[in-house]
Amino acid sequence: MAAGLTAWILFAVAPLVAHHAFKSAFDMDKPVHLEGKVTQLDYQNPHVFFHIDVKDSLGQTASWRLELAAPHELQGLGLTKGTISIGSDLVVDGFAARTGDRNMGVMEFKLKTNGQSFSMAEAWKKFDLPATGTPIIKFPSAPTPAK
């Protein structure tokens, strides 16, 4: 009985521990702009991840891991599992990971094939992203309550 309860608690709490604040993982002072092809999709909780191959000015290819919001947040933006596929060409803006590796927190991205754009601003804002001072995204001000 105790083992079952412990397993249930770990199962229930693990997603909460895994879900981090945006600015704790990504450096708001390091904006990143990438263009590349999707090589892998991980559409799962607590976040969706895309992997893209990006060519630098010397023609060398580097793989980047892009972190987006949770699947239910993306679905609210009209982004589903079928919206992007392996081989899709993307233009992506976001912030570099604090770890210094090729991970980025995505703020906006656009599908090159049809020009469809998606902004993660409102989704990330729920997880402590500051409303001012970001070089790429400017969040709208909250409405002033009526007196």
Residue pairs with C-beta under 8 A, 6 or more apart in sequence:
15 45
15 46
18 46
19 46
19 47
19 70
19 127
20 127
21 127
21 128
22 105
22 124
22 127
22 128
22 129
23 128
23 129
23 130
24 98
24 128
25 67
25 97
25 98
25 105
26 67
26 94
26 95
26 96
26 97
26 98
26 104
26 105
27 95
27 96
27 97
27 98
28 95
28 130
28 133
28 134
30 95
30 96
31 93
31 94
31 95
31 96
31 135
31 136
32 92
32 93
32 94
32 95
32 96
32 104
33 91
33 92
33 93
34 52
34 54
34 64
34 66
34 90
34 91
34 92
34 93
34 104
35 54
35 89
35 90
35 91
35 92
35 112
36 52
36 53
36 54
36 55
36 64
36 89
36 90
36 92
37 52
37 53
37 87
37 88
37 89
37 90
38 50
38 51
38 52
38 84
38 85
38 86
38 87
38 88
38 89
38 90
39 51
39 52
39 53
39 63
39 86
40 49
40 50
40 51
40 86
41 48
41 49
41 50
41 51
41 81
41 84
41 85
41 86
42 48
42 49
42 50
42 51
43 71
43 81
44 71
45 70
45 71
46 70
47 67
47 68
47 69
47 70
48 67
48 68
48 69
48 70
48 71
48 74
49 65
49 66
49 67
49 68
50 65
50 66
50 68
50 84
50 90
50 106
51 63
51 64
51 65
51 66
52 63
52 64
52 66
52 90
52 92
53 61
53 62
53 63
53 64
54 61
54 62
54 63
54 64
55 61
55 62
56 62
62 102
63 102
64 102
64 103
64 104
65 102
65 103
65 104
66 92
66 94
66 103
66 104
66 106
66 109
67 103
67 104
67 105
67 106
68 74
68 106
68 120
69 120
69 123
69 124
70 123
73 120
73 123
73 126
74 80
74 118
74 123
76 123
77 118
77 119
77 120
77 123
78 118
79 118
83 111
83 116
84 90
84 111
88 111
88 112
88 113
89 111
89 112
89 113
90 109
90 110
90 111
90 112
91 109
91 110
91 112
92 104
92 106
92 108
92 109
92 110
93 106
93 107
93 108
93 109
93 136
94 104
94 105
94 106
94 107
94 108
94 120
94 136
95 104
95 105
95 107
95 136
96 103
96 104
97 103
97 104
97 105
105 124
106 120
107 119
107 120
107 121
107 124
107 134
107 136
107 137
108 117
108 118
108 119
108 120
108 121
108 136
108 137
109 117
109 118
110 116
110 117
110 118
111 117
119 137
121 129
121 137
121 139
122 139
125 131
125 139
129 139
131 139
131 141
132 138
132 139
